[in-house]
Amino acid sequence: MLNRQWILARRPTGRIEPGVLELRQVPVSLPDEGQALIQNLYLSLDPTHRIWMSDMPQYMPPVALGEVMRAGTLARVVQSRTPELAPGDLVSAQGGYQDYALVQPQAVSRINPVAGTPLVHYMGLLSHIGATAYFGLLEIGQPQPGQTVVVSGAAGAVGSIAGQLAKISQARVIGIAGSAAKCGYVTGELGFDAAIDYRREDVAARLRTLAPQGVDVYFDNTGGDILDAVLQNLALNARIALCGLIASYNAQGEWAGPRYYRNLLMKRAMVKGFIVSDYRARFGEVMPKLAAWHAQGLLKYRVDVQPGLENAPAYLNRLFDGDNQGKLVVQISNDHP
Ligand SMILES: NC(=O)c1ccc[n+]([C@@H]2O[C@H](COP(=O)([O-])OP(=O)(O)OC[C@H]3O[C@@H](n4cnc5c(N)ncnc54)[C@H](OP(=O)(O)O)[C@@H]3O)[C@@H](O)[C@H]2O)c1
């Protein structure tokens, strides 16, 4: 059996161009005692892959040149030499951009799909993505009924959930997204109160109109100019959950910081950066809540499934072009029940 693997061949400067990742084929390695061989069914494409490709200081080691590109996967155990995993088990793993991987049982989480829940939801709503929205919005943002919440990347994987969690908290929610269609999606299907198209509208001016009392909670997926627009419109004691900075991931060289940083002082505001893996021990507590809200129709969710491991690097740029429609996932194999 052969294993197709995408290897980090060089570090990107700017966008992820062809040649950054290289495809190779190697024989599948068999598990040693204490290991299992998994077959990746779905590959999660996340903006943070661009961070991992670079060698800037970051929250975990960068992927080394020559290594298989790191990524979360949903996989099926095909061979096992550990009593904790059996062939046929479904797991969430850091399986990487490849068909097969060797794992240790403590490094994976077992998935027991509930009848009627599509498997890909365990890559989105019921995964690190749902947990990111949950902990960032509810534990850091702490929206109160009637307060105003702003979410950037509002039509995306994390942002779409964060905004709906704010609605569940009875807050008023303004989404910021990059097209009229995405704005229509968040105010229509997702029930946000308003949306701003940051590519065509003056975000700071629109926020002055839409949130005259100021923004109490900002769930920041982007940083950049959108963050500055929100900083100009903070309410007293505002909270900013700093989830991501996608506006700067492809930047080369130094990236300017926020121009309205001083407003954090004037408004006695708080910014807290967070990384969802720090909350991993609590995922089990959160997933049933997300599943229940989904079942009640309070949390809607889209997964953008694209075919073929061979196309994975090209799909990754969709996250930076805004071409993904919800959580971006690559289907590597349809070889599962
Ligand atoms: N802290 C954590 O643990 C954690 C975990 C997961 C994700 N994140 C972060 O959360 C953010 C969203 O991730 P996701 O997985 O949910 O991706 P996503 O929102 O589904 O996809 C990325 C979206 O970002 C928007 N975007 C791209 N370039 C932009 C720019 N220059 N300015 C403004 N918006 C831009 C695009 O939407 P538009 O069409 O609206 O521009 C694109 O669809 C990312 O910053 C990611 O790094 C953090």
The ligand as an SDF file (V2000), in Angstrom:
LIG
                    3D

 48 52  0  0  0  0  0  0  0  0999 V2000
   -7.5260   30.7040   18.6950 N   0  0  0  0  0  0  0  0  0  0  0  0
   -7.8200   29.4990   18.2730 C   0  0  0  0  0  0  0  0  0  0  0  0
   -7.6310   28.4880   18.9480 O   0  0  0  0  0  0  0  0  0  0  0  0
   -8.3820   29.3370   16.8810 C   0  0  0  0  0  0  0  0  0  0  0  0
   -8.9660   28.1280   16.4670 C   0  0  0  0  0  0  0  0  0  0  0  0
   -9.5290   28.0590   15.1790 C   0  0  0  0  0  0  0  0  0  0  0  0
   -9.4720   29.1680   14.3450 C   0  0  0  0  0  0  0  0  0  0  0  0
   -8.8720   30.3100   14.7930 N   0  0  0  0  0  0  0  0  0  0  0  0
   -8.8170   31.5050   13.9610 C   0  0  0  0  0  0  0  0  0  0  0  0
  -10.1400   31.8860   13.6800 O   0  0  0  0  0  0  0  0  0  0  0  0
  -10.1770   32.5960   12.4420 C   0  0  0  0  0  0  0  0  0  0  0  0
  -11.2510   31.9510   11.5510 C   0  0  0  0  0  0  0  0  0  0  0  0
  -10.8540   30.6130   11.2710 O   0  0  0  0  0  0  0  0  0  0  0  0
  -11.8730   29.6040   10.5790 P   0  0  0  0  0  0  0  0  0  0  0  0
  -11.2530   28.2590   10.6450 O   0  0  0  0  0  0  0  0  0  0  0  0
  -13.2090   29.8150   11.1350 O   0  0  0  0  0  0  0  0  0  0  0  0
  -11.8360   30.0850    9.0590 O   0  0  0  0  0  0  0  0  0  0  0  0
  -13.0420   30.6670    8.1850 P   0  0  0  0  0  0  0  0  0  0  0  0
  -13.5690   31.8640    8.9070 O   0  0  0  0  0  0  0  0  0  0  0  0
  -13.9890   29.5810    7.8370 O   0  0  0  0  0  0  0  0  0  0  0  0
  -12.2910   31.0940    6.8600 O   0  0  0  0  0  0  0  0  0  0  0  0
  -11.4480   32.1980    6.8480 C   0  0  0  0  0  0  0  0  0  0  0  0
  -12.2300   33.4670    6.4520 C   0  0  0  0  0  0  0  0  0  0  0  0
  -11.4530   34.5990    6.8200 O   0  0  0  0  0  0  0  0  0  0  0  0
  -11.8580   35.6710    6.0150 C   0  0  0  0  0  0  0  0  0  0  0  0
  -10.6590   36.4400    5.6260 N   0  0  0  0  0  0  0  0  0  0  0  0
   -9.6130   36.0130    4.8850 C   0  0  0  0  0  0  0  0  0  0  0  0
   -8.7030   36.9990    4.7350 N   0  0  0  0  0  0  0  0  0  0  0  0
   -9.2130   38.0770    5.3990 C   0  0  0  0  0  0  0  0  0  0  0  0
   -8.7530   39.4230    5.5960 C   0  0  0  0  0  0  0  0  0  0  0  0
   -7.5740   39.8460    5.1030 N   0  0  0  0  0  0  0  0  0  0  0  0
   -9.5300   40.2720    6.3160 N   0  0  0  0  0  0  0  0  0  0  0  0
  -10.7220   39.8550    6.8230 C   0  0  0  0  0  0  0  0  0  0  0  0
  -11.2130   38.6020    6.6710 N   0  0  0  0  0  0  0  0  0  0  0  0
  -10.4600   37.7310    5.9550 C   0  0  0  0  0  0  0  0  0  0  0  0
  -12.5640   35.1050    4.7820 C   0  0  0  0  0  0  0  0  0  0  0  0
  -13.9420   35.4680    4.8730 O   0  0  0  0  0  0  0  0  0  0  0  0
  -14.4860   36.8280    4.1850 P   0  0  0  0  0  0  0  0  0  0  0  0
  -15.0250   36.4330    2.8490 O   0  0  0  0  0  0  0  0  0  0  0  0
  -15.5100   37.2820    5.1560 O   0  0  0  0  0  0  0  0  0  0  0  0
  -13.2990   37.7510    4.0670 O   0  0  0  0  0  0  0  0  0  0  0  0
  -12.4330   33.6000    4.9510 C   0  0  0  0  0  0  0  0  0  0  0  0
  -13.5580   32.9050    4.4960 O   0  0  0  0  0  0  0  0  0  0  0  0
   -8.7780   32.5310   11.8720 C   0  0  0  0  0  0  0  0  0  0  0  0
   -8.1000   33.7200   12.1940 O   0  0  0  0  0  0  0  0  0  0  0  0
   -8.1560   31.3620   12.6130 C   0  0  0  0  0  0  0  0  0  0  0  0
   -6.7530   31.4440   12.6820 O   0  0  0  0  0  0  0  0  0  0  0  0
   -8.3300   30.4020   16.0330 C   0  0  0  0  0  0  0  0  0  0  0  0
  1  2  1  0
  2  3  2  0
  2  4  1  0
  4  5  1  0
  4 48  2  0
  5  6  2  0
  6  7  1  0
  7  8  2  0
  8  9  1  0
  8 48  1  0
  9 10  1  0
  9 46  1  0
 10 11  1  0
 11 12  1  0
 11 44  1  0
 12 13  1  0
 13 14  1  0
 14 15  2  0
 14 16  1  0
 14 17  1  0
 17 18  1  0
 18 19  2  0
 18 20  1  0
 18 21  1  0
 21 22  1  0
 22 23  1  0
 23 24  1  0
 23 42  1  0
 24 25  1  0
 25 26  1  0
 25 36  1  0
 26 27  1  0
 26 35  1  0
 27 28  2  0
 28 29  1  0
 29 30  1  0
 29 35  2  0
 30 31  1  0
 30 32  2  0
 32 33  1  0
 33 34  2  0
 34 35  1  0
 36 37  1  0
 36 42  1  0
 37 38  1  0
 38 39  2  0
 38 40  1  0
 38 41  1  0
 42 43  1  0
 44 45  1  0
 44 46  1  0
 46 47  1  0
M  CHG  2   8   1  16  -1
M  END
$$$$
